[in-house]
Structure formats: structure tokens, C-alpha cells
Amino acid sequence: MPSGDRRDAVKAIVSAGQRELVAELERLDGGRFGRSGRTRLLENGDVFERAVVSAAFSDEYFAAGLSVVLHPRNPYVPAFEAHFRYREAADAWWFGGSVDLLPCYGFAADATHFHRVLKNHCDTLDPAFHAQAKRACDDRFRLPHRDEARGIGGILFDHLSLPGPDGWRRSAAFTAAGIAAIAPAYFPIVRRRKDVPHGERERQWQLYRRGRYVEFTLVHDAATAIQADAEAVLAALPPLARWEPDFTPEPGSAEAELASFLVPRDWAAETVGARR
């Protein structure tokens, strides 16, 4: 496929992904997204305090990307982040992507559902791909100085450039299907948890966990943030967060249980999740 056709196809994938996700999120939340350049932003919605769906294109060396960051209002709804990207230089090209879930409270039913949808997506490419992509995600999204995972992971792949005359089309189709998998992987969890009663304790714990997200983004992911659109990076941060040195949840509490819930495991193979 000629380079110009590839670029047009990638732009169409990213633009369609942004348009469709914005429409689905508006139906889920009831609010409306505003626009700032190629970034679509929803603030103070019924379900999401902040939701960002950002498309980016660069013609200097052709690059395109779609970023989705969702900060829910209810502490029982996990936050969500996904990034899909494409790079091209001369005859070289590759796709990349990441999808992960960041709960404040651990529910096995949510974790198994989320990871099974992603595994089903990965299996369309190669039955061995999911294990590799999950391990890469678990390794990447950590706060190393705390020896702590940021969330319960998902998938991460980079430099996907399948060989053969049909390699570009297959790589592009897999990436487009990954964008389409966001809705079935995440939205059922949102619907299940968005109306769960909560109070100030749960809210303060949510703000504390958001602090971990900010810490990862601005400290451990600084190189990515510098290369990206600074305004888009800052817009994707949660609207409120808190930090408290040496904070320890009450032993035996649901907040304390999160630490063991974040330890990487093969959620897609779990069978006990349906009980919660």
C-alpha cells in the first residue's frame, strides 16, 4: 500500500475511533464533550468528572495517535486509560497501543471481564500475543520506588509491524479492533458500579489513588509527556487528587485490600469473579 494511502487510512481509524467513543461516552454520561483543537473534553458529568478523548497527527515524520483517559465520579468505578499510535518513516512503519484499568476498590468480576475482553481481542492476532502484551503492561505501569502497580493492567504492545504483503492491513485492523474493544471491556463495569452508594471515606481514598496516577504520569512517564502535546497531557490529569506521606489504610479495610488486588495475576483465567 502506498504511503499516502496508509496515512489516510490511519487518520480515518483515529478519527472514527474518537468520534465513536465520544458518542458512546455521551450516551453513558448524559453530558456533552467540548472541543479544544483535536482534544474532546467532558467535565463534571454525571458519571465522569473528566473524560478526555484526544486525537493527534504529525506530518513532520508521520505519526498519529488516539488517547482516552477517563476519571469517573464514583470511587467504585475504576479509572481507565488507553493509547493507540502509529509511526511511519520512509518505508518503515509500526503500530502500538496500551489499555489498562485503575480501580480504587477491587472487584474480581470487573477484573475478569476486562481482561477476558482484551484476551479475546488479542487472540484474533495470535493465541500467544495476550500473555506477552499483558506482561508488558504489568511491567510498564508500575511505580518502581513504591514497588506498586498503578492499576490491574491490561495490554501493551509496541512496534507491531506484521510481515507479508497483507501485514500492514492486518496490523491496522488489529489496532482498529483494539479501539473498538474499549466499549465492551470498560463500559459494562461503569454501568455496574456508577450508582453504588459511597461517602466521604471512599471519596478521599479515590483522591489518594488519583495521586498515584498523577505521580506516574508526571514522574515516571515524563519522557512520554514531554514528547506529547503538553496541553493534552495536563487536560488528561484528574481534576482533583491528594497526596499524604506515609498514609496507610486501616488494616482489614476494603482500601487495604487493594494492595493485594493490584498484584499481577492471570485475570482472564479466573472463574471466581462472577460472584462479585
N, C-alpha and C positions, 0 to 999 in steps of 0.2 A: 504493500500500500504506500503511495507517495506520502512524503512528509506533510504536505498541506492537508491531505485528506485525513491523516492521523490526527492532526491538530484540531481540525474541525470536529472530528468525532469525539475527541476528549472534551472539548468545550461543550458539546451537546450533552455528554454524560454528566458533567459537573453542573451545568445549568439546569438540566432536568432534575437531577438529584436535589438541588437546592429548592427548586420550585415545588416539587412534590413533598419534600419534608416540611417546608413552611406551611403548605396547605394542610397536611395531616396534623401538625402541631397546633395550628389554629383551631382545627376541629376539636382536638383533645382539650385544649386550654380554654377556648372561648374568646381569647384575646386576639389582637392583631399585631403583626410584625411591622415595624418601621424599617426604613432603608437608610443606610449610610454608605454610599458607594456600592460595593458589591457585598456588603455585610447586611444581613437581615437580623433585626434585634427585637425581641419581645421582652418588655419589662413589666414587673408587678402584675402578672397574670393570675388567674385563679389557681392554676396548677404550678406554673413556673415563675419563680421570682426573676429569673433571667434565662433566656434561651437565645442562643446565637447560632445562625447557620450562615457561614461565610464562604463565598467563592473567591478564588484568586487566580489570576492569569498573568504571566510574564512572557514577553516576546524577546527579551534580551538573549536568553537561551531558553527555549520554550519550556515553560513549567505551568502546571495547573494544579489546583487543589480545592478540596471541599472540607471544611471543618465544622463540626457540630458539637456544641458544648451546652449542656442543659443542667441548670441548677433549680431543682424543684422546691416548692414551698414547704411541703410536708416532710418532716425529717425521716419518715418511714419510706419515702420514695427515694431510691438511690439516685445520685447524680450520674451523669453519662457524658462520655467524650468519644468522639470518633474523628479521624483524619484520613482522607484519601488523597493521593497525589500522583502526579505523572511528571517525568522529566525526559527531555529529548535534546541531544546534541549530535549534530551530523547524522550518522546512521545508527547511533546508539540510543536506546530508549528503555525505560523501565517504569513499572507501577509500584506503588507502595500503599500501605494502609494500616490503621490500627483502630480497634474498637475495645473500650473497656468500661466497666461498671464500678461505681464508687459508693457503696452503701454506708450509711451511718449505723444501721441495725441489720443483723444477719438473718436472712430467711433462706433456708435451703431450697424451698420451692422456686424462689426467684432466681437463685444462682444456677440451679439445674436447667431451668427453662432457658435462661440467657445463653448458657454455654452450649446447650443442645442445638439451638438455632444456628449458632456460629459454626458448630461442628458440621451440621448438615450442609451449610454453605461451603465450607472447606472441602468436604468430601466430593463435591462436584468437580473439583480440580484434581485431587489425589487423596486417597484414604490416609496417606501418611502426613498430609500437609497440616492438619489441625494440630497434632501434637507438637510439631515444630513451631507453628505460629503462636500457640498458647504459651509454650516455654519462653519464646522470645518476648512475649508481652509480660509474663511474670517477672522476667529478668530486667526488663526495661523500666517498668513503672514501680520503682521502689525508692524509698528514702534511705540511702545506704548508711548514713550516720546514725539513723534510728533503728536500722535493721528491721524495717517495717514496710509492708506492701502499701501502695497508695489505695488500692481497692481490691476487687476479686479478679482482676484481669479480664481477658477476653482473647483477642488475637492481635498479632502484629506481624506484618511481612514487609520486606523491602527488596528492591532490585528484582522484582518479578518481571522476567523477560523470557517468556516461553519460546523454545526453539521451533523451527519449521516454518513453512510458508503460511501456516494458519496461526502462528504463535502470537502475533500482535492482536488479532481478533479475539483469541481465547483469553489472553491476559486482560484485555479491555472488558470483555464480557464478565469475567470473574470479578473485576473491580466494580463494575456497574451493579452486579448482583449483590456485592457486599454493601453498597449504599442502600439498595432495596431491602436488605436484611435488617436494617436498623429498626424499622417499624415493628416487624413481628418479634424481634428479640427484646425490645425495650418497652414498647407501649402497653402490652398486657400487664407488665409489672406496675407501670404507672397507674393503670386503671384499678388494679387490685389494692394499691396502698394509698392512693391520694386522699381518701376520706377517712383514714384511720385516725381516731382521736389522739391528740397529743397536747402537751403543755409546755411550760417554760423549761423544764428539765430537758426534754427532748430537743427543744429549740436551741438551748445553749450547747448541747452536745453536737448538734448539726453545725453550728457556727465554728466549734472547735475543730471538727473534722474538715470543714472547708479551709481552715487554716493550713492543714496538711496539703490540700490541693494547691493553694497559693504558693506554699513553700516549694513544692516540687516544680511548679511552673516557672517561678522566678529565680530559683537557685539551681536546681538540678537540670532543668530544661532550658537554661539561659541561652545556650548556643542556638537552639531552635527559635527561641523567642526573638533573638537579635536578627536572624535571617528573615523572620516573618514580618508582616505588617504590624508595627507596634500598636497602632490603634485597635486593630482586630484582636491582638493578644490581650490587651488590657480590658477590652469590652467583654471578653470571654471569662474574666475572673468573676467570682461570685460577688454580688452587690454588698454583702455583709459577711464578715468572718471574725474569728477571735483567736488569740494566742494566749496561752497560760503556761509559763515554765513549770516543769516538774508536775504537771497535772496527772493524777492517777484516778481512774474511775473507781467507784465503790466496788469492792470485791463481791463477786456473785451477781452483779447487776447486768442488765442487757448491754449496757455500754462496755463493761469489762469483757463481755463475751465476744465483742467484735474482734479483739486481737487474735483469738484462735480461729475465727471465721475467715480472717484475711490470709491465713496460711495457704499457699497454693495447694490445690488438690484437683483431682480429675472430676470436676463437677458434672461433666456431660455423662459420666458413667454412673452417677448416683441414682439410687432408686428410692431413697427415703424422703426426698424433697417434697413429694406430693402431700405430705401430712401437714405442712405449714404454708 
